[in-house]
Amino acid sequence: MNFKIAFVASAMMAFAGVFTMVGCGGDDCTKATDHLAECLNVTTTATATSTTSVACEGTTLCSAQCINAADCAAIKDAFSGMATSASKSFLDCTTKCATAQ
């Protein structure tokens, strides 16, 4: 696995954690949470005691849009640990979001 894929994979895991643990306030982020959960076959639950909400803007919104645009095959491939060309456009999109600051 090259550095770019490792970087993107760790960034996506962080984004996935943010989406599934505290949720986002915006519609694109909510859709991304649902799409990730569906594709990766995980259950998402918002913590009832959490008062922290991640704003659905900037890098988070950009990443949510990448997730929403990707099909499940690309998302599964990206999270497989051995990403192939099937997830290239998805990984390129999330890399652009992570490095656009």
N, C-alpha and C positions, 0 to 999 in steps of 0.2 A: 504494500500500500504506500503510495507516495505521500509526500508532505501535504499537498493540496487536499487530497481526499481525506487524510487524517484530520486536518484542520476543519474541513467542512463537516465531517462526521461528528467531531466533538462539538462543534457549534450547533449542529442540528439536534444533538442529544440535549444540549442545554435548552434550545428553543422548545423541543418536545416537552421537556420537564416544566418549563414555564407554562406552556399551553395546557398541559394536563393537570398541573398542581394548583395553580391559582386562576387560570383562565384569563381571558382578555375582555375588555369592555366593548370592543367593536365587533360588528357583524362578520367582517373578513376573518378576524381571529377566532371567533366562535366556529365558523365554518371550517377553518384550518384544524382546530382541535378535533372536531367531529371526523374530518377526513383522515387525519393522522390515526385516530383511534380505530376507525374502520379498516384502514389499510394495514395497520400493524397488529390488528386484533387485540387491542387493549381496552380496558375499561377506564373511562375518565370520570372523575368525581371532583367537584369543587369542594374545598374544605369549608365547612360551615363556620369555623372559628376564624377563618382568614379574613382580615379586613383589607389586606393588600390586594390591589388590582393592578395588573400590568396594563399600561395604556397601549391601545392598539394604534401605534404610530411609529414612525421612523423605521428602525431595523426590524422591529417586531411585526409591523404591518407589511413591510417588504417580504419578510420570510413567510408570513401567512399567505400572501399572494402567490409566492412560489409553490407552497404546499397545495393551495387550491387549484393551481394550474396543472399540477402533476397528476398523472394517473397512478393507481396503486402499484402497478408493476415497477415504476420508476422509484417510488418511495420505498418499497420493500427492498429493491436493489441497493439503494443508497444506504439503508440501514443494515444490509447483510454483512458488512465487514469486508466484503470483497467486491466493491462497486465495479460495474462494467459500463459499457457505453449506453446501456439501457437507462441509466440515471444521469448521464452527462449533462443534459440541459437543466435538469432539476438541481444538480450540484453546482453548475455554473451560476444559476440564478441565486441560490442561497449564498454562494461565495461573494457574488456582487453585492448582496445585501450586507453581509458581514464586513466587507472591506470598503464600503461606500462612505465611511465617516471621515 
